[in-house]
Each structure stands twice: as C-alpha cells, then as structure tokens.
Amino acid sequence: VEVFRIGEAATMVGRDEQTLRGWEEKGIIPRPSVPGVHRNYTRHQIGAMRELAELIDELRYSRGELPSAIQTKSAEIHNNWEH
C-alpha cells in the first residue's frame, strides 16, 4: 500500500498540515491507520479528505449549512476509513 506523510497528504488535499491535525483532533477524520511514528495516509484516505475540503469550500461560498454537512461527511469518512 502506497502511503504519504502528512505534508504530502496536506498538499494533495489542498490544505496545510495544521488543518489535517485539527480535523483529527476534532474527530472529523480518524487518526491515520497506517502503522508508523509519523502520520501516513493512503490514497483512499487522502481522497476522502479532499472530498471533505471541497464540501467545506462549496458550503462556505454558498453559505450552506456547514456544521451538519461536515458531521454527515465525517460519519461517512469514519465508516470507510479503512477501505
């Protein structure tokens, strides 16, 4: 399985490392499941985080209901994190 460290993942998601750590601390995304000392993410996990980032951007610009949409997307990410 190809994995990416947090800096690479953040670039691929279009956010910075602090944002990914913040999402993790808030429980929006799970901790990376790839063993190791550093945070390593799979392509699947990066794709899920990219979808979350795009949803946040869309709702922010359209003034949509951000908290409930993030909660729904977060649940989806948690359910599919290992796949």
BATI-337338 format. One line per field, with one value per residue (C-alpha): residue number from 1; residue in three letters; x, y, z. Coordinates in steps of 0.1 Angstrom, whole numbers, plus 2048, in hexadecimal, padded with zeros to 3 digits. Last residue first. Layout:
% residues N
mise	c(NUM | ...)
tipa	c(ALA | ...)
u	c(X | ...)
v	c(Y | ...)
w	c(Z | ...)
END
This chain:
% residues 83
mise	c(83 | 82 | 81 | 80 | 79 | 78 | 77 | 76 | 75 | 74 | 73 | 72 | 71 | 70 | 69 | 68 | 67 | 66 | 65 | 64 | 63 | 62 | 61 | 60 | 59 | 58 | 57 | 56 | 55 | 54 | 53 | 52 | 51 | 50 | 49 | 48 | 47 | 46 | 45 | 44 | 43 | 42 | 41 | 40 | 39 | 38 | 37 | 36 | 35 | 34 | 33 | 32 | 31 | 30 | 29 | 28 | 27 | 26 | 25 | 24 | 23 | 22 | 21 | 20 | 19 | 18 | 17 | 16 | 15 | 14 | 13 | 12 | 11 | 10 | 9 | 8 | 7 | 6 | 5 | 4 | 3 | 2 | 1)
tipa	c(HIS | GLU | TRP | ASN | ASN | HIS | ILE | GLU | ALA | SER | LYS | THR | GLN | ILE | ALA | SER | PRO | LEU | GLU | GLY | ARG | SER | TYR | ARG | LEU | GLU | ASP | ILE | LEU | GLU | ALA | LEU | GLU | ARG | MET | ALA | GLY | ILE | GLN | HIS | ARG | THR | TYR | ASN | ARG | HIS | VAL | GLY | PRO | VAL | SER | PRO | ARG | PRO | ILE | ILE | GLY | LYS | GLU | GLU | TRP | GLY | ARG | LEU | THR | GLN | GLU | ASP | ARG | GLY | VAL | MET | THR | ALA | ALA | GLU | GLY | ILE | ARG | PHE | VAL | GLU | VAL)
u	c(78F | 79C | 78C | 76A | 754 | 768 | 767 | 741 | 73D | 753 | 73F | 71F | 72F | 73E | 71C | 70C | 726 | 728 | 703 | 707 | 715 | 71C | 741 | 746 | 731 | 745 | 766 | 75D | 751 | 771 | 786 | 771 | 775 | 79B | 79B | 78A | 7A2 | 7BF | 7B1 | 7AF | 7D2 | 7DF | 7EA | 809 | 80B | 82E | 83A | 82D | 80E | 7F5 | 7D3 | 7D6 | 7C3 | 79E | 78F | 776 | 780 | 789 | 7AD | 7AE | 79F | 7B8 | 7D5 | 7CA | 7C6 | 7E9 | 7F9 | 7EC | 7CF | 7CC | 7C6 | 7E4 | 7FA | 7ED | 7F4 | 818 | 81D | 80C | 821 | 814 | 80E | 80E | 800)
v	c(806 | 80F | 832 | 828 | 82C | 848 | 85B | 857 | 863 | 881 | 88A | 88B | 89F | 8B7 | 8BC | 8C2 | 8DD | 8EE | 8F6 | 908 | 92B | 924 | 92C | 91A | 8FD | 8F7 | 8FC | 8E4 | 8CA | 8CD | 8C8 | 8AA | 89B | 8A0 | 88F | 871 | 870 | 872 | 855 | 840 | 84A | 83D | 853 | 853 | 867 | 860 | 846 | 829 | 814 | 81F | 825 | 84B | 85A | 85D | 87B | 895 | 88B | 8AF | 8A5 | 893 | 8B1 | 8C7 | 8B1 | 8B3 | 8D9 | 8DC | 8C9 | 8E3 | 8DF | 8D7 | 8B2 | 8A7 | 8C1 | 8B5 | 891 | 899 | 8AB | 890 | 874 | 860 | 83B | 822 | 800)
w	c(81C | 83F | 841 | 833 | 852 | 860 | 83F | 83C | 860 | 859 | 839 | 84E | 86A | 850 | 840 | 862 | 86B | 849 | 841 | 820 | 81C | 7F7 | 7FA | 81B | 810 | 7F1 | 803 | 81F | 806 | 7F2 | 812 | 81C | 7F9 | 7FC | 81E | 80F | 7F2 | 80A | 81D | 7FD | 7F2 | 813 | 830 | 846 | 866 | 873 | 88C | 878 | 871 | 856 | 867 | 866 | 883 | 87B | 869 | 877 | 89A | 8A4 | 8AA | 888 | 875 | 888 | 87D | 859 | 85C | 86C | 84F | 836 | 81E | 7F9 | 7FF | 7EA | 7FC | 81E | 815 | 80B | 82C | 840 | 832 | 815 | 812 | 7F6 | 800)
END
